[in-house]
Amino acid sequence: MISVSQKGYVTVRDALSSNNMGRPPKHIPKTREQLIAELKSSDKWKEKMLFAKTKFYPALCDLDTNVDDTKVFLTSINSVMMEKVIQGMKTMKFGDLKLAESLDPKDADYEGYVKLLNLFNEMTAYDAKDLIEGMRNEIATFENDLMKNTKLINLPVKWLDEI
């Protein structure tokens, strides 16, 4: 399992430990109120809300358009912005993202991960993202196909050995 460490590095942990039997670690769900309280305590959220209240909303009101036209404008701008971001991904090189800097150098597989990431350095970020997502999906397909052909009796269950 890949997670982010306290220092912000991406680390890999064994998701198949006997404690969680191959499932992701359980977490205690937070209530809606707890999530909202955490969000509101964030400086970034406060900054965005202040911007929205003092600049963005007043500027929209200055346009003197009806609600439907304002919604259409906002939707259009958001769509164009996302197209531009994707277009940027189509020209930006994957290597320029410097993703290896996000990996934990203490991880036992660090060198292998860096070597793997370097394979994509000359590709566009868009093409690399497409290949990485595609490989993840293919592995899931391989796994699903394997499970369809695996009888329950042949599963290597650890809990039987622990009794």
C-alpha positions as CSV (number, residue, x, y, z in Angstrom):
1,M,0.0,0.0,0.0
2,I,1.3,3.4,-0.8
3,S,0.8,6.2,1.7
4,V,2.2,9.6,2.6
5,S,4.5,9.7,5.6
6,Q,4.6,12.4,8.2
7,K,7.5,14.1,6.3
8,G,5.4,14.1,3.1
9,Y,7.2,11.3,1.4
10,V,5.4,8.6,-0.4
11,T,6.1,5.2,1.3
12,V,5.1,1.7,0.5
13,R,3.7,-0.6,3.2
14,D,2.7,-4.3,3.0
15,A,-1.0,-4.4,2.7
16,L,-1.1,-8.2,3.2
17,S,-0.1,-8.2,6.8
18,S,-1.8,-10.8,9.1
19,N,-3.5,-7.9,10.9
20,N,-5.6,-6.7,8.0
21,M,-5.6,-9.9,5.9
22,G,-5.1,-8.0,2.6
23,R,-7.6,-5.2,3.2
24,P,-6.7,-1.6,3.5
25,P,-6.3,-0.4,7.1
26,K,-9.6,0.4,8.8
27,H,-10.2,4.0,9.8
28,I,-12.6,5.5,12.2
29,P,-15.1,7.5,10.1
30,K,-15.6,11.1,11.1
31,T,-18.9,12.8,11.4
32,R,-20.0,15.4,8.9
33,E,-19.7,18.0,11.7
34,Q,-16.1,16.9,12.5
35,L,-15.1,17.1,8.8
36,I,-16.7,20.6,8.5
37,A,-15.0,21.8,11.7
38,E,-11.6,20.5,10.4
39,L,-12.2,22.2,7.1
40,K,-13.1,25.5,8.7
41,S,-10.0,25.5,10.9
42,S,-7.8,25.3,7.8
43,D,-6.0,28.6,7.0
44,K,-6.3,27.7,3.3
45,W,-10.1,27.4,3.6
46,K,-10.3,30.7,5.5
47,E,-8.3,32.4,2.8
48,K,-10.5,31.1,0.0
49,M,-13.7,32.1,1.9
50,L,-12.3,35.6,2.5
51,F,-11.5,35.9,-1.2
52,A,-14.9,34.6,-2.3
53,K,-16.7,36.9,0.1
54,T,-14.7,40.1,-0.5
55,K,-13.7,39.8,-4.1
56,F,-15.2,37.0,-6.2
57,Y,-18.9,37.3,-5.2
58,P,-18.9,41.1,-5.4
59,A,-17.3,40.9,-8.9
60,L,-20.0,38.5,-10.0
61,C,-22.7,40.8,-8.7
62,D,-21.1,43.7,-10.6
63,L,-21.7,41.8,-13.8
64,D,-25.5,42.4,-13.2
65,T,-26.5,39.1,-14.9
66,N,-29.2,36.7,-13.9
67,V,-28.5,33.6,-11.9
68,D,-28.8,31.2,-14.9
69,D,-26.4,33.3,-17.0
70,T,-23.9,33.5,-14.1
71,K,-24.0,29.7,-13.6
72,V,-23.5,29.2,-17.4
73,F,-20.5,31.6,-17.3
74,L,-19.0,29.8,-14.3
75,T,-19.5,26.4,-15.8
76,S,-18.0,27.6,-19.1
77,I,-14.9,29.1,-17.4
78,N,-14.4,25.9,-15.4
79,S,-14.6,23.8,-18.6
80,V,-12.1,26.0,-20.5
81,M,-9.8,26.1,-17.5
82,M,-9.7,22.3,-17.3
83,E,-9.1,22.0,-21.1
84,K,-6.1,24.3,-20.6
85,V,-4.8,22.3,-17.7
86,I,-5.1,19.1,-19.8
87,Q,-3.4,20.9,-22.7
88,G,-0.6,21.8,-20.4
89,M,-0.2,18.2,-19.4
90,K,0.1,17.4,-23.1
91,T,3.1,19.6,-23.5
92,M,4.8,19.3,-20.1
93,K,7.3,16.6,-19.8
94,F,6.8,14.0,-17.0
95,G,10.3,14.5,-15.8
96,D,9.5,18.2,-15.1
97,L,7.1,17.0,-12.4
98,K,10.1,15.6,-10.4
99,L,7.9,13.0,-8.7
100,A,10.9,11.1,-7.4
101,E,11.4,14.0,-4.9
102,S,8.1,12.9,-3.3
103,L,9.5,9.4,-2.6
104,D,11.0,8.4,0.8
105,P,14.7,7.7,0.1
106,K,14.7,5.3,3.1
107,D,12.2,3.1,1.5
108,A,13.8,-0.3,0.6
109,D,12.4,0.0,-3.0
110,Y,13.4,3.6,-3.5
111,E,15.9,3.0,-6.2
112,G,13.5,0.8,-8.2
113,Y,10.8,3.4,-8.0
114,V,13.1,6.1,-9.2
115,K,14.3,3.9,-12.0
116,L,10.6,3.2,-13.0
117,L,9.7,6.9,-12.9
118,N,12.7,7.8,-15.0
119,L,11.2,5.6,-17.8
120,F,8.6,8.3,-18.4
121,N,10.8,11.4,-18.2
122,E,10.7,12.3,-21.9
123,M,7.0,11.6,-22.3
124,T,4.4,14.2,-21.8
125,A,2.7,14.1,-18.4
126,Y,-0.5,13.4,-20.1
127,D,0.8,10.3,-21.9
128,A,2.6,9.1,-18.8
129,K,-0.6,9.5,-16.7
130,D,-2.5,7.5,-19.4
131,L,0.0,4.7,-19.3
132,I,0.2,4.6,-15.5
133,E,-3.6,4.5,-15.2
134,G,-3.8,2.0,-18.0
135,M,-1.3,-0.4,-16.3
136,R,-3.2,-0.1,-13.0
137,N,-6.4,-1.0,-14.7
138,E,-4.7,-3.9,-16.6
139,I,-3.3,-5.3,-13.3
140,A,-6.8,-5.1,-11.8
141,T,-8.2,-7.0,-14.9
142,F,-5.4,-9.7,-14.5
143,E,-6.3,-10.0,-10.9
144,N,-10.0,-10.3,-11.6
145,D,-9.4,-12.9,-14.2
146,L,-7.2,-14.9,-11.9
147,M,-9.8,-14.8,-9.1
148,K,-12.5,-16.0,-11.5
149,N,-10.4,-19.1,-12.2
150,T,-9.3,-19.7,-8.6
151,K,-11.3,-22.1,-6.5
152,L,-11.8,-21.0,-2.9
153,I,-10.1,-24.0,-1.6
154,N,-6.9,-22.9,-3.4
155,L,-6.7,-19.5,-1.8
156,P,-3.6,-19.2,0.5
157,V,-5.5,-18.2,3.6
158,K,-3.2,-17.5,6.6
159,W,-5.8,-17.5,9.3
160,L,-6.1,-21.3,9.1
161,D,-2.5,-21.7,10.0
162,E,-2.8,-19.4,13.0
163,I,-5.4,-21.4,14.9
